[in-house]
């Protein structure tokens, strides 16, 4: 058990002597005695050690200072990232507000053009199932909305109100199979009925001999008691005439992009 201690005994003894010399040297300094040969020897021996200790201490201090700087920089970097994230969020919010204001401005300009009393509303729900095409608006009976009122945008006809609650209403889109409206081919004044078919519209009762061409604009005729005259329904994208039969087959692309529908106008009554 004592073998390890024997191995390091000379080293321990040397350290003890060095410590004693340092203590004696310190005591003599306090007594303000002149430097003796022994003290000179101690200084000679310990000076390199002191220099080494100072160098190590300096490096440790520099390392610690660098470590603290890195930690501060990391915290500052994280704070900057969080600030940047918040600023991006604010920019996105402001962009959404700007776009919404632009859409609303166009709606209000359209309202002035058609000279009809209208109530702006926002789409808050959308149903595009196999059986129906409807949207829910954030305006209802308390705002004066009634069943049967037409709904439009500056792009064209959206549909008509079919259900009304105090604060909400449901609109049947013109693309719904249950929707039908009396229309005119704007260029030739050809009369027909525009009916919904999923994502598109078709013209019923367009006679074979009537002049209907690709690109023709289809507008409401004003008959039928729902939609005012002259509102855009869509554009003819397909015309087919068979060898037999009274009517031609006409497909119309809706003027309104229902996948991007956000704000609408509910037409409440004609302006005086």
C-alpha positions in Angstrom: 0.0 0.0 0.0 3.0 2.4 0.7 4.8 1.7 -2.6 3.0 4.5 -4.6 3.9 7.0 -1.9 7.6 5.9 -2.0 7.6 6.5 -5.8 6.4 10.1 -5.5 8.3 10.9 -2.2 11.1 12.9 -3.9 8.6 15.0 -5.8 6.5 15.7 -2.7 9.6 16.6 -0.7 10.7 19.0 -3.4 7.4 20.7 -3.5 7.3 21.0 0.3 10.8 22.6 0.3 9.7 25.0 -2.5 6.6 25.9 -0.5 8.7 26.5 2.6 11.0 28.7 0.6 8.2 30.7 -0.8 6.7 31.2 2.7 10.1 32.3 4.1 10.6 34.7 1.1 7.2 36.2 1.7 7.9 36.6 5.4 11.2 38.3 4.7 9.5 40.7 2.3 7.0 41.8 5.0 10.0 42.3 7.4 11.6 44.5 4.7 14.9 42.7 5.0 17.5 42.8 2.3 17.5 40.1 -0.3 19.7 37.2 0.7 21.4 34.7 -1.5 18.8 32.1 -0.6 16.0 34.5 -1.6 17.8 35.2 -4.8 18.0 31.5 -5.5 14.3 31.1 -4.7 13.5 33.9 -7.1 15.6 32.3 -9.8 13.8 29.0 -9.4 10.3 30.3 -9.0 10.3 33.0 -11.6 9.9 30.7 -14.6 7.1 28.9 -12.7 5.4 32.2 -12.0 5.7 33.2 -15.6 4.1 29.9 -16.6 1.3 30.4 -14.1 0.7 33.9 -15.4 0.7 32.6 -19.0 -1.8 29.9 -18.2 -3.9 32.3 -16.2 -3.9 34.7 -19.1 -4.9 32.0 -21.6 -7.7 30.8 -19.3 -8.9 34.4 -18.9 -8.9 34.8 -22.7 -10.7 31.5 -23.2 -13.4 32.5 -20.6 -13.8 35.9 -22.2 -14.2 34.3 -25.6 -16.7 31.8 -24.2 -18.8 34.5 -22.6 -18.7 36.5 -25.8 -19.9 33.5 -27.8 -22.7 32.9 -25.3 -23.7 36.6 -25.6 -23.5 36.4 -29.4 -25.7 33.3 -29.4 -28.3 34.9 -27.3 -28.2 38.1 -29.4 -28.5 36.0 -32.6 -31.5 34.1 -31.2 -33.1 37.5 -30.2 -32.5 38.8 -33.7 -34.0 35.7 -35.3 -37.1 36.1 -33.2 -37.3 39.7 -34.0 -36.9 38.9 -37.7 -39.7 36.3 -37.5 -42.0 38.8 -35.9 -41.2 41.4 -38.5 -41.9 38.9 -41.3 -45.2 38.1 -39.6 -46.1 41.8 -39.5 -45.1 42.2 -43.1 -47.3 39.3 -44.2 -50.2 40.7 -42.1 -49.8 44.2 -43.7 -49.7 42.6 -47.2 -52.9 40.7 -46.5 -54.6 43.9 -45.3 -53.4 45.7 -48.4 -54.7 43.0 -50.7 -58.0 42.8 -48.9 -58.4 46.6 -49.1 -57.6 46.4 -52.8 -60.3 43.8 -53.4 -62.8 45.8 -51.3 -62.0 48.9 -53.3 -62.7 47.1 -56.5 -66.0 45.8 -55.1 -67.1 49.3 -54.0 -66.2 50.7 -57.4 -68.2 48.0 -59.1 -71.1 48.9 -56.7 -71.0 52.5 -58.0 -70.9 51.3 -61.6 -74.0 49.1 -61.4 -75.9 51.7 -59.3 -77.5 49.1 -57.0 -77.7 49.1 -53.3 -75.3 46.4 -52.0 -73.9 45.0 -48.8 -70.3 43.9 -48.7 -69.7 40.5 -47.1 -66.9 38.1 -46.4 -66.8 34.4 -47.3 -66.3 32.4 -44.1 -67.3 28.9 -45.3 -67.2 26.9 -48.5 -69.0 23.7 -49.5 -68.0 22.1 -52.8 -69.2 18.5 -52.3 -70.5 16.3 -55.1 -74.1 17.3 -54.4 -73.8 21.1 -53.8 -71.8 24.2 -54.4 -72.5 26.8 -51.6 -70.6 29.4 -49.5 -71.4 30.9 -46.1 -71.2 34.7 -45.6 -70.6 36.7 -42.5 -73.7 38.8 -43.0 -77.3 37.7 -42.1 -80.7 38.9 -41.2 -79.5 41.5 -38.7 -77.7 43.2 -41.6 -80.8 43.1 -43.8 -80.0 40.0 -45.9 -83.0 38.1 -47.2 -83.5 34.9 -49.1 -83.3 35.2 -52.9 -80.9 38.2 -52.9 -78.3 38.0 -55.7 -74.6 37.9 -54.8 -71.9 39.2 -57.1 -68.3 40.4 -57.3 -66.7 42.9 -59.6 -65.8 39.9 -61.8 -69.3 38.6 -62.2 -72.3 36.7 -60.7 -71.7 34.5 -57.7 -75.1 33.1 -56.8 -78.2 33.8 -54.7 -78.9 33.7 -51.0 -80.9 30.5 -50.0 -80.6 30.5 -46.2 -80.5 33.3 -43.7 -79.5 33.3 -40.1 -79.2 36.4 -37.8 -75.4 36.8 -38.4 -74.8 34.5 -41.4 -76.3 33.5 -44.7 -75.8 30.7 -47.2 -75.4 31.3 -50.9 -76.1 28.8 -53.7 -73.4 29.3 -56.4 -74.3 29.5 -60.1 -72.2 26.3 -60.6 -74.5 24.3 -58.5 -76.7 21.9 -60.5 -79.8 23.4 -58.8 -78.9 26.9 -60.0 -80.4 28.4 -63.2 -80.6 32.0 -64.6 -82.0 33.6 -67.7 -79.2 35.0 -69.8 -78.2 36.6 -73.1 -75.3 36.0 -75.4 -74.0 39.6 -75.3 -72.9 39.8 -78.9 -76.0 38.4 -80.6 -78.6 38.8 -77.8 -79.4 35.1 -78.1 -81.6 34.1 -75.1 -80.9 31.0 -73.1 -80.9 29.6 -69.6 -77.5 29.2 -67.8 -77.4 26.2 -65.5 -74.6 25.0 -63.2 -72.7 21.8 -63.8 -70.0 21.2 -61.2 -67.2 23.7 -61.9 -68.7 25.0 -65.2 -71.9 26.3 -66.7 -74.0 25.1 -69.7 -76.5 27.0 -71.8 -79.9 25.3 -72.1 -82.3 26.1 -74.9 -79.8 27.8 -77.2 -81.3 27.0 -80.7 -79.1 25.3 -83.3 -79.4 28.1 -85.7 -78.4 30.8 -83.2 -75.0 32.4 -83.6 -72.9 31.4 -80.6 -69.2 31.4 -80.8 -66.2 30.7 -78.7 -65.3 33.8 -76.6 -68.8 35.2 -76.5 -69.7 36.9 -73.2 -72.8 35.6 -71.4 -74.7 38.1 -69.2 -77.9 38.0 -67.2 -81.0 39.0 -69.1 -82.9 40.6 -66.1 -85.8 38.3 -66.5 -86.7 35.6 -63.9 -86.8 38.0 -60.9 -83.4 37.1 -59.4 -80.5 38.8 -61.1 -80.5 42.3 -62.5 -79.8 42.7 -66.2 -76.3 42.9 -67.6 -74.3 41.1 -65.0 -71.5 38.9 -66.4 -72.0 35.1 -66.0 -69.0 33.8 -68.0 -67.5 33.2 -71.4 -68.3 30.5 -74.0 -65.5 27.9 -74.2 -67.2 25.1 -76.1 -69.9 25.0 -78.8 -71.2 21.7 -80.4 -74.0 21.4 -82.9 -75.3 18.0 -83.8 -76.8 16.9 -87.0 -80.2 16.6 -85.4 -82.1 18.3 -82.6 -83.4 21.7 -81.8 -80.6 23.0 -79.5 -76.8 23.3 -79.6 -74.5 22.3 -76.7 -72.7 25.3 -75.2 -70.3 25.3 -72.3 -69.5 28.5 -70.4 -66.6 29.2 -68.0 -67.7 31.2 -65.0 -66.4 34.7 -64.8 -65.8 34.3 -61.1 -62.9 32.2 -59.8 -64.7 30.4 -56.9 -61.6 28.8 -55.6 -60.3 32.3 -54.7 -63.6 33.9 -53.6 -63.1 36.0 -50.4 -65.3 39.1 -50.5 -68.7 39.6 -52.3 -71.5 42.1 -52.6 -75.1 41.1 -51.7 -77.5 43.1 -53.9 -80.2 44.3 -51.5 -82.4 46.4 -53.8 -82.1 48.6 -56.8 -81.1 52.2 -56.2 -83.8 54.8 -56.9 
